[in-house]
Amino acid sequence: MIGNLLTALVALIHVYILALEMFFWDTPRGHKAFGLTPEFALATRVLAANQGLYNGFLAAGLFWGLWLGAAGLAVKLFFLACVAVAGLYGAATSSRKILFVQTVPAALAMAVLLIV
């Protein structure tokens, strides 16, 4: 149950990231969340929306794994691994904060799912 709760938390984080990137990128909220200038946000909003869509797919995969119940373990582990790898790449190329927002929660959820 704790593994599923952590998986749901990771999915909800990615729904929030989707919203920030697709709908709030070019707003003060998006500027603050990602450290953007208004000019940069305006110039990159289409790229950010694309990133947001991918984060939505990660969330959808995690919710699918949860919906499958016990049969969804492999699905949850796959999508959590995708989140963890994306977080590692983001931390290496963009912001170290991404490591703690994406990779650590995903890795923790994976560990708990595998222990039980």
C-alpha positions in Angstrom: 0.0 0.0 0.0 2.8 2.4 0.8 4.4 1.7 -2.6 1.1 2.5 -4.3 0.7 5.7 -2.3 4.3 6.8 -3.3 3.5 5.9 -6.9 0.3 8.0 -6.8 2.3 10.9 -5.4 4.8 10.6 -8.2 1.9 10.6 -10.7 0.4 13.7 -9.1 3.7 15.5 -9.2 3.8 14.9 -12.9 0.2 16.1 -13.4 1.3 19.3 -11.6 4.4 19.5 -13.9 2.1 19.0 -16.9 -0.1 21.9 -15.7 2.9 24.2 -15.1 4.5 23.4 -18.5 1.4 23.4 -20.6 -0.8 26.0 -19.1 1.2 28.2 -16.7 4.6 28.4 -18.4 4.1 32.0 -19.5 2.6 33.2 -16.2 4.2 34.5 -13.0 3.6 31.1 -11.5 5.5 29.3 -14.3 8.3 32.0 -14.3 8.8 31.4 -10.5 8.7 27.6 -10.7 11.2 27.4 -13.5 13.2 30.6 -12.9 12.2 32.1 -16.3 12.2 35.6 -17.6 9.0 36.6 -19.3 10.8 36.9 -22.6 12.3 33.4 -22.4 9.0 31.9 -21.4 7.2 33.5 -24.3 9.8 32.3 -26.7 9.8 28.7 -25.4 6.1 28.1 -24.5 5.5 25.7 -27.4 8.5 23.6 -26.3 7.4 23.7 -22.7 3.9 22.5 -23.7 5.5 19.5 -25.5 7.5 18.7 -22.3 4.3 19.0 -20.3 2.6 16.5 -22.6 5.4 14.0 -22.0 5.0 14.4 -18.2 1.3 13.7 -18.6 2.1 10.5 -20.4 4.4 9.5 -17.4 1.5 10.3 -15.0 -1.0 8.3 -17.2 1.3 5.3 -17.2 1.6 5.4 -13.4 -2.2 5.8 -13.0 -2.6 2.8 -15.4 -0.3 0.7 -13.3 -2.2 1.6 -10.1 -5.5 0.9 -11.8 -4.3 -2.6 -12.8 -3.7 -3.5 -9.1 -1.3 -6.3 -8.3 -1.0 -7.1 -12.1 0.3 -3.6 -12.6 3.6 -4.0 -10.8 5.7 -4.2 -14.0 3.9 -1.2 -15.4 4.5 0.9 -12.3 8.1 -0.1 -12.2 8.6 0.8 -15.9 7.1 4.2 -15.6 8.8 5.0 -12.3 12.1 4.0 -13.9 11.3 6.4 -16.8 10.6 9.2 -14.3 13.9 8.4 -12.5 16.0 8.5 -15.6 14.3 11.7 -16.8 15.0 13.2 -13.4 18.7 12.2 -13.6 19.0 13.7 -17.1 17.2 16.9 -16.0 19.4 17.2 -12.9 22.5 16.8 -15.0 21.5 19.2 -17.8 19.1 21.7 -16.2 18.7 21.9 -12.4 19.9 19.8 -9.5 16.5 20.4 -7.9 15.0 18.0 -10.5 16.9 15.2 -8.8 14.9 15.7 -5.6 11.5 16.5 -7.2 11.5 13.6 -9.7 14.3 11.0 -9.2 14.2 10.6 -5.4 10.4 10.1 -5.1 10.4 7.7 -8.1 13.4 5.7 -6.7 11.8 5.5 -3.3 8.5 4.3 -4.8 10.4 1.7 -6.8 12.3 0.5 -3.7 9.1 0.1 -1.6 7.3 -1.7 -4.4 10.2 -4.1 -4.8 10.6 -4.8 -1.1 7.0 -5.8 -0.5 
